């Protein structure tokens, strides 16, 4: 499941959500995809570019520009059930089938992976968070899945992300008045 922050409402509890690209122009979407080495066809519409922009943020493949032979090979390797029935195995139909399979993919055995591999996955996830200076106490949802995963992921989260205390003070006021604000702040390092 993918969650997006709403345009103009990003903030303290949405830094880990994906950007839907709704506020970006067609040129900006195309440039962003190009800068991230993500293939998009020149004649792509804005809705299609937004779909590809979201796929690029999720770390999924782009099937744009691949020949029919390559798309058939992907569907055969993944043993997709409808790949033999797809009408004439058209490029558009195969791309749609592969993208749907990517969107529907789940992995329910994460906790069964060796701890070293889970740590690599969690580090990759935390490194992918766009905001590197988190000014808020909200932790990403992966830290709330279970007690074991929380125990395993929180140290990595605090290791990866830089935290700052965001205290605004009037220089003419007594600095001691800031103390309650700093005391209320959670652990930052």
N, C-alpha and C positions, 0 to 999 in steps of 0.2 A: 504494500500500500504506500502510495506517495502522498505527501501532504505539501501544499503550497502556502506560502504566506500571501496575504492579500496585498495588492498594490497600495502603497501608502500606509500600510499598517504593520510593517516589519518592526520588530523591536525585541524586547526582553525575552519573550518566550517563543519567538519564531526564528531565531538565528539559524537553527538547524534545518528549517524547511527549505524546499526548493523554490527558486524563482520561476514563476509561470511564463515569464517573458511577455506578459500582456502589455507592459508599458514600453517595450522596445520596438523600434521601427523595423521594417523589413531589412533595411541595410545593416542595422545594428545586429539583428539576429544572424544574418549571413556572415558578417565579420566575426562575430563571436564564435560561430561554428568553425569558420576557417581558421581562426587563431588557435582553436582547440583540436585541430587536425580531424575534424568531423566532417564527413562528406555530405554535401547538400547539392542538389542539382540547381543550376542557374535559374531555371524557370519555375522553381518551387514557389508556391503561394505562401502568404504570411501564416495561415493556420498550419501548413505543413512545416514551415520553418520553426514554428513554436513547438510542434511535436518533436522535431529533431533536436531542438534546444533542450527540451526536457530529457530526451533520451541521452544526450551527451552529459547532462548533469548526473544522471543515474549510472553512468559508466557502461551503457549498452552500446551495441554495435550499430553502425549505420549500414543499411543494405542498399543505399542509394548508389546508382551507377554500376552495380554489379551485373555481370552478364547472366542470362537465363541459366546457363550451365552451372555457374557458381551457386546460384540460388537453389537449384535442384540438389546440388551436393550438400548444402547446408540443411535442407529439409530432410534429406535421406539420412544424414549423420545424426540428426536429432530425432529421427523416427517419428516425425509428426504424423498423426493419424490421417489428416485430410490431404496430405501432400500428393498422393496418387490420384485423388478425386478432383483436385483443383482444376477448374475448367481450362483446358489447353495449357496448363502450367504457365500462365502468363506471368510476366515479371511483376506486375502490380499485385496479382493474387498471391504469389509466393512471398513478396515483401510483406504483405498484410498478414499472411499466415505466420511468418517468422516473428514479426513485431508483436503479434498477439501472444505467441508462445513466450516471448520475453516478458511481456506484461503479466502473464498468468503464472510465471515460474515462482515456485515457493521452495523453501528449504526448511523443514521443520526439525532437523536433527543437528542444529548448531551446537547444542550443549554436548553432543556426543563426539564432537571433534576434539582432537588433542588440544590441551591448553595452549601450547605454543602456536598452533594455527589460529585458534580463537583470538589470541593476543595480536597476531599480525592483522587479522581482519578488523579488529576493533581499532587498532592504530591507524589503519588505512581509512576507516570511517571517520575517526576524529580529525585526521589530517585533511579530510575533504570538506570539513565545515568551513564555510566561506569566511565567517567572522573569526578572526584569530584573537582579537581582544574582546573577550566576553565581559561585559560590564554588569551582568545580571547573575542572579543566583539560580536561574533555571537550568536544569541539566537536561541533556537530550533524552528522549523517551527510551532509548536502548538501555539506559541505566536504571529504568524502572520496570523492566520485564520480570525479573525474579530476584530473590535475595542473592543467589549465587552469582548471577550475571552482574548484579549491582556491585557486589564485593570485588568482582574481577575487573569491571569496567571503570569504576570511579577513579581509582588511582591512575589509570591510563588517560582518562579524560583530563584530570587536573595536571598531568604531566605534559600533555600535548598543547593545551590551550593556555594562553597568557591572560591573566585576570588583572583588572585594575579597580581601584576604589574610586568611584565617581562622586566626590564630595565637592560641592560648590560653596564657597564661603565668601562673605564680604570681609575684606581685610580690616575694616574698621570695627568689626564685632569681636567679641572676646573669643579667642581660639578654643577655649574650654567648652564652648557651646557645641563645637563639632564632635566632641568626645562621644556623646550618645549615638550619633550617626555611625561612627567608626566601630563602636561596640556592637551595634546591630548587624553590621556587615558580617557575612559568613567568612569562612576560611578563604583567603586569597593569597596567592603567591605568584 
